[in-house]
């Protein structure tokens, strides 16, 4: 008997894999890793495991928090995917580098902040965090924005910086 993968995912959603098991495992894993790292209870893994188990189960009681995790994590995952693709694109254009330069570090920081704001915005679409940016881009022709973005990327990728004479 062949199964449709969408049907399997729908079945998992119906039996609570996404609503109960995955949020519990996430909270359990994060709290256990933190307790193991900071060693509040010393080297007693069993106490760390019990505390993490209790934290995970208590987290499941608050439906609002579970819904927030289910809302935010797909957006964070998508943001991470876009960030990795951006890093791959930068790597293709810049080639092998020995050390990260200041401009690339700042570019990565700005892009990460933009993804973070988008991930935490409460709306499914643009969200209130991007309303001023959206309205700004809506008021000028789109080709101007496209040319500015492409021009800025070309400048960042090809700009050598100041060369000191030897």
Phi and psi restraints in degrees (value plus and minus 20) as a CYANA .aco file:
   2 UNK   PHI    -108.7   -68.7
   2 UNK   PSI     118.9   158.9
   3 UNK   PHI    -129.4   -89.4
   3 UNK   PSI     121.7   161.7
   4 UNK   PHI    -103.9   -63.9
   4 UNK   PSI     111.4   151.4
   5 UNK   PHI     -82.6   -42.6
   5 UNK   PSI     -54.8   -14.8
   6 UNK   PHI     -84.9   -44.9
   6 UNK   PSI     -55.0   -15.0
   7 UNK   PHI     -88.2   -48.2
   7 UNK   PSI     -57.4   -17.4
   8 UNK   PHI     -84.2   -44.2
   8 UNK   PSI     -63.6   -23.6
   9 UNK   PHI     -85.3   -45.3
   9 UNK   PSI     -59.9   -19.9
  10 UNK   PHI     -83.9   -43.9
  10 UNK   PSI     -58.1   -18.1
  11 UNK   PHI     -85.7   -45.7
  11 UNK   PSI     -63.4   -23.4
  12 UNK   PHI     -79.6   -39.6
  12 UNK   PSI     -59.0   -19.0
  13 UNK   PHI     -87.1   -47.1
  13 UNK   PSI     -58.5   -18.5
  14 UNK   PHI     -86.7   -46.7
  14 UNK   PSI     -57.0   -17.0
  15 UNK   PHI    -108.1   -68.1
  15 UNK   PSI     -21.6    18.4
  16 UNK   PHI      78.6   118.6
  16 UNK   PSI      -5.2    34.8
  17 UNK   PHI     -80.7   -40.7
  17 UNK   PSI     -65.6   -25.6
  18 UNK   PHI     -99.9   -59.9
  18 UNK   PSI     -51.9   -11.9
  19 UNK   PHI    -107.5   -67.5
  19 UNK   PSI     -42.4    -2.4
  20 UNK   PHI    -144.2  -104.2
  20 UNK   PSI     -76.7   -36.7
  21 UNK   PHI     -87.5   -47.5
  21 UNK   PSI     -69.1   -29.1
  22 UNK   PHI     -86.4   -46.4
  22 UNK   PSI     -63.8   -23.8
  23 UNK   PHI     -81.6   -41.6
  23 UNK   PSI     -58.6   -18.6
  24 UNK   PHI     -81.8   -41.8
  24 UNK   PSI     -67.6   -27.6
  25 UNK   PHI     -82.8   -42.8
  25 UNK   PSI     -56.9   -16.9
  26 UNK   PHI     -84.2   -44.2
  26 UNK   PSI     -70.6   -30.6
  27 UNK   PHI     -85.4   -45.4
  27 UNK   PSI     -61.2   -21.2
  28 UNK   PHI     -81.0   -41.0
  28 UNK   PSI     -67.3   -27.3
  29 UNK   PHI     -86.1   -46.1
  29 UNK   PSI     -62.8   -22.8
  30 UNK   PHI     -86.7   -46.7
  30 UNK   PSI     -66.3   -26.3
  31 UNK   PHI     -87.2   -47.2
  31 UNK   PSI     -58.3   -18.3
  32 UNK   PHI     -85.7   -45.7
  32 UNK   PSI     -62.6   -22.6
  33 UNK   PHI     -83.6   -43.6
  33 UNK   PSI     -61.0   -21.0
  34 UNK   PHI     -85.8   -45.8
  34 UNK   PSI     -63.2   -23.2
  35 UNK   PHI     -85.1   -45.1
  35 UNK   PSI     -56.6   -16.6
  36 UNK   PHI     -87.7   -47.7
  36 UNK   PSI     -55.7   -15.7
  37 UNK   PHI     -94.4   -54.4
  37 UNK   PSI     -65.6   -25.6
  38 UNK   PHI    -107.7   -67.7
  38 UNK   PSI     -33.0     7.0
  39 UNK   PHI      32.3    72.3
  39 UNK   PSI      34.8    74.8
  40 UNK   PHI     -84.5   -44.5
  40 UNK   PSI     -60.6   -20.6
  41 UNK   PHI    -120.4   -80.4
  41 UNK   PSI      -3.0    37.0
  42 UNK   PHI      57.8    97.8
  42 UNK   PSI    -160.4  -120.4
  43 UNK   PHI    -116.3   -76.3
  43 UNK   PSI       4.7    44.7
  44 UNK   PHI    -110.2   -70.2
  44 UNK   PSI      72.2   112.2
  45 UNK   PHI     -85.5   -45.5
  45 UNK   PSI     -51.9   -11.9
  46 UNK   PHI     -86.0   -46.0
  46 UNK   PSI     -58.0   -18.0
  47 UNK   PHI     -88.2   -48.2
  47 UNK   PSI     -61.6   -21.6
  48 UNK   PHI     -79.6   -39.6
  48 UNK   PSI     -59.5   -19.5
  49 UNK   PHI     -89.0   -49.0
  49 UNK   PSI     -60.8   -20.8
  50 UNK   PHI     -86.2   -46.2
  50 UNK   PSI     -64.2   -24.2
  51 UNK   PHI     -82.7   -42.7
  51 UNK   PSI     -62.6   -22.6
  52 UNK   PHI     -85.6   -45.6
  52 UNK   PSI     -58.3   -18.3
  53 UNK   PHI     -83.2   -43.2
  53 UNK   PSI     -63.9   -23.9
  54 UNK   PHI     -84.8   -44.8
  54 UNK   PSI     -63.8   -23.8
  55 UNK   PHI     -80.7   -40.7
  55 UNK   PSI     -62.8   -22.8
  56 UNK   PHI     -83.9   -43.9
  56 UNK   PSI     -61.8   -21.8
  57 UNK   PHI     -90.5   -50.5
  57 UNK   PSI     -58.8   -18.8
  58 UNK   PHI     -85.7   -45.7
  58 UNK   PSI     -54.0   -14.0
  59 UNK   PHI     -82.1   -42.1
  59 UNK   PSI     -56.4   -16.4
  60 UNK   PHI     -88.1   -48.1
  60 UNK   PSI     -39.2     0.8
  61 UNK   PHI     -89.7   -49.7
  61 UNK   PSI     -48.4    -8.4
  62 UNK   PHI    -112.8   -72.8
  62 UNK   PSI      80.3   120.3
  63 UNK   PHI     -82.6   -42.6
  63 UNK   PSI     -54.8   -14.8
  64 UNK   PHI     -79.6   -39.6
  64 UNK   PSI     -64.2   -24.2
  65 UNK   PHI     -86.4   -46.4
  65 UNK   PSI     -59.3   -19.3
  66 UNK   PHI     -83.4   -43.4
  66 UNK   PSI     -62.1   -22.1
  67 UNK   PHI     -85.8   -45.8
  67 UNK   PSI     -56.6   -16.6
  68 UNK   PHI     -85.0   -45.0
  68 UNK   PSI     -62.1   -22.1
  69 UNK   PHI     -81.7   -41.7
  69 UNK   PSI     -63.1   -23.1
  70 UNK   PHI     -87.4   -47.4
  70 UNK   PSI     -46.1    -6.1
  71 UNK   PHI    -103.0   -63.0
  71 UNK   PSI     -61.1   -21.1
  72 UNK   PHI    -100.9   -60.9
  72 UNK   PSI     -61.7   -21.7
  73 UNK   PHI     -81.3   -41.3
  73 UNK   PSI     -59.9   -19.9
  74 UNK   PHI     -82.1   -42.1
  74 UNK   PSI     -56.4   -16.4
  75 UNK   PHI     -89.0   -49.0
  75 UNK   PSI     -58.3   -18.3
  76 UNK   PHI     -85.6   -45.6
  76 UNK   PSI     -62.2   -22.2
  77 UNK   PHI     -81.6   -41.6
  77 UNK   PSI     -62.1   -22.1
  78 UNK   PHI     -85.0   -45.0
  78 UNK   PSI     -59.1   -19.1
  79 UNK   PHI     -83.2   -43.2
  79 UNK   PSI     -61.8   -21.8
  80 UNK   PHI     -83.7   -43.7
  80 UNK   PSI     -59.3   -19.3
  81 UNK   PHI     -81.4   -41.4
  81 UNK   PSI     -66.3   -26.3
  82 UNK   PHI     -83.9   -43.9
  82 UNK   PSI     -58.2   -18.2
  83 UNK   PHI     -86.0   -46.0
  83 UNK   PSI     -62.3   -22.3
  84 UNK   PHI     -84.3   -44.3
  84 UNK   PSI     -60.1   -20.1
  85 UNK   PHI     -84.6   -44.6
  85 UNK   PSI     -57.3   -17.3
  86 UNK   PHI     -83.6   -43.6
  86 UNK   PSI     -62.7   -22.7
  87 UNK   PHI     -84.0   -44.0
  87 UNK   PSI     -58.0   -18.0
  88 UNK   PHI     -84.2   -44.2
  88 UNK   PSI     -61.6   -21.6
  89 UNK   PHI     -83.7   -43.7
  89 UNK   PSI     -63.5   -23.5
  90 UNK   PHI     -83.5   -43.5
  90 UNK   PSI     -61.0   -21.0
  91 UNK   PHI     -83.6   -43.6
  91 UNK   PSI     -54.9   -14.9
  92 UNK   PHI     -86.1   -46.1
  92 UNK   PSI     -61.9   -21.9
  93 UNK   PHI    -100.6   -60.6
  93 UNK   PSI     -48.2    -8.2
  94 UNK   PHI    -117.5   -77.5
  94 UNK   PSI     -41.2    -1.2
  95 UNK   PHI      59.0    99.0
  95 UNK   PSI    -183.1  -143.1
  96 UNK   PHI     -98.4   -58.4
  96 UNK   PSI     112.3   152.3
  97 UNK   PHI    -144.2  -104.2
  97 UNK   PSI     128.3   168.3
  98 UNK   PHI    -103.5   -63.5
  98 UNK   PSI     -51.4   -11.4
  99 UNK   PHI    -167.7  -127.7
  99 UNK   PSI     125.4   165.4
 100 UNK   PHI     -92.1   -52.1
 100 UNK   PSI     110.7   150.7
 101 UNK   PHI    -105.5   -65.5
 101 UNK   PSI     147.4   187.4
 102 UNK   PHI     -83.7   -43.7
 102 UNK   PSI     -60.0   -20.0
 103 UNK   PHI     -87.8   -47.8
 103 UNK   PSI     -56.1   -16.1
 104 UNK   PHI     -91.4   -51.4
 104 UNK   PSI     -55.1   -15.1
 105 UNK   PHI     -84.2   -44.2
 105 UNK   PSI     -63.1   -23.1
 106 UNK   PHI     -88.5   -48.5
 106 UNK   PSI     -57.7   -17.7
 107 UNK   PHI     -82.9   -42.9
 107 UNK   PSI     -65.2   -25.2
 108 UNK   PHI     -82.8   -42.8
 108 UNK   PSI     -58.6   -18.6
 109 UNK   PHI     -84.5   -44.5
 109 UNK   PSI     -64.6   -24.6
 110 UNK   PHI     -85.1   -45.1
 110 UNK   PSI     -63.9   -23.9
 111 UNK   PHI     -83.9   -43.9
 111 UNK   PSI     -60.0   -20.0
 112 UNK   PHI     -84.3   -44.3
 112 UNK   PSI     -58.9   -18.9
 113 UNK   PHI     -85.3   -45.3
 113 UNK   PSI     -61.8   -21.8
 114 UNK   PHI     -81.7   -41.7
 114 UNK   PSI     -64.2   -24.2
 115 UNK   PHI     -84.5   -44.5
 115 UNK   PSI     -57.5   -17.5
 116 UNK   PHI     -85.5   -45.5
 116 UNK   PSI     -64.4   -24.4
 117 UNK   PHI     -82.4   -42.4
 117 UNK   PSI     -62.7   -22.7
 118 UNK   PHI     -85.2   -45.2
 118 UNK   PSI     -60.1   -20.1
 119 UNK   PHI     -85.3   -45.3
 119 UNK   PSI     -54.6   -14.6
 120 UNK   PHI    -112.8   -72.8
 120 UNK   PSI     -21.5    18.5
 121 UNK   PHI     -89.2   -49.2
 121 UNK   PSI     123.0   163.0
 122 UNK   PHI     -99.2   -59.2
 122 UNK   PSI     -31.5     8.5
 123 UNK   PHI    -117.4   -77.4
 123 UNK   PSI     133.9   173.9
 124 UNK   PHI     -89.3   -49.3
 124 UNK   PSI     -54.5   -14.5
 125 UNK   PHI    -106.9   -66.9
 125 UNK   PSI    -141.8  -101.8
 126 UNK   PHI     -92.8   -52.8
 126 UNK   PSI     -52.7   -12.7
 127 UNK   PHI      59.0    99.0
 127 UNK   PSI     140.8   180.8
 128 UNK   PHI     -88.2   -48.2
 128 UNK   PSI     -42.2    -2.2
 129 UNK   PHI     -86.9   -46.9
 129 UNK   PSI     -46.9    -6.9
 130 UNK   PHI    -126.9   -86.9
 130 UNK   PSI     -13.7    26.3
 131 UNK   PHI     -77.3   -37.3
 131 UNK   PSI     -67.6   -27.6
 132 UNK   PHI     -81.7   -41.7
 132 UNK   PSI     -59.6   -19.6
 133 UNK   PHI     -86.7   -46.7
 133 UNK   PSI     -62.5   -22.5
 134 UNK   PHI     -82.0   -42.0
 134 UNK   PSI     -65.5   -25.5
 135 UNK   PHI     -87.9   -47.9
 135 UNK   PSI     -52.4   -12.4
 136 UNK   PHI     -85.2   -45.2
 136 UNK   PSI     -66.7   -26.7
 137 UNK   PHI     -88.9   -48.9
 137 UNK   PSI     -45.8    -5.8
 138 UNK   PHI     -93.3   -53.3
 138 UNK   PSI     -46.2    -6.2
 139 UNK   PHI    -106.1   -66.1
 139 UNK   PSI     -33.4     6.6
 140 UNK   PHI    -137.1   -97.1
 140 UNK   PSI     137.9   177.9
 141 UNK   PHI     -81.6   -41.6
 141 UNK   PSI     122.4   162.4
 142 UNK   PHI     -86.1   -46.1
 142 UNK   PSI     -50.2   -10.2
 143 UNK   PHI     -87.9   -47.9
 143 UNK   PSI     -49.3    -9.3
 144 UNK   PHI     -86.9   -46.9
 144 UNK   PSI     -62.2   -22.2
 145 UNK   PHI     -84.2   -44.2
 145 UNK   PSI     -64.5   -24.5
 146 UNK   PHI     -81.4   -41.4
 146 UNK   PSI     -65.5   -25.5
 147 UNK   PHI     -83.8   -43.8
 147 UNK   PSI     -60.3   -20.3
 148 UNK   PHI     -85.6   -45.6
 148 UNK   PSI     -61.7   -21.7
 149 UNK   PHI     -87.4   -47.4
 149 UNK   PSI     -66.8   -26.8
 150 UNK   PHI     -84.7   -44.7
 150 UNK   PSI     -62.4   -22.4
 151 UNK   PHI     -82.5   -42.5
 151 UNK   PSI     -61.9   -21.9
 152 UNK   PHI     -84.1   -44.1
 152 UNK   PSI     -60.5   -20.5
 153 UNK   PHI     -86.1   -46.1
 153 UNK   PSI     -61.4   -21.4
 154 UNK   PHI     -83.0   -43.0
 154 UNK   PSI     -61.8   -21.8
 155 UNK   PHI     -82.2   -42.2
 155 UNK   PSI     -65.5   -25.5
 156 UNK   PHI     -83.0   -43.0
 156 UNK   PSI     -57.1   -17.1
 157 UNK   PHI     -97.4   -57.4
 157 UNK   PSI     -47.4    -7.4
 158 UNK   PHI    -127.9   -87.9
 158 UNK   PSI     -31.5     8.5
 159 UNK   PHI     -91.7   -51.7
 159 UNK   PSI     105.1   145.1
 160 UNK   PHI    -106.0   -66.0
 160 UNK   PSI     -45.7    -5.7
 161 UNK   PHI      70.9   110.9
 161 UNK   PSI    -194.8  -154.8
 162 UNK   PHI     -96.7   -56.7
 162 UNK   PSI     110.9   150.9
 163 UNK   PHI    -119.9   -79.9
 163 UNK   PSI     108.2   148.2
 164 UNK   PHI    -109.8   -69.8
 164 UNK   PSI     112.0   152.0
 165 UNK   PHI     -89.7   -49.7
 165 UNK   PSI     126.1   166.1
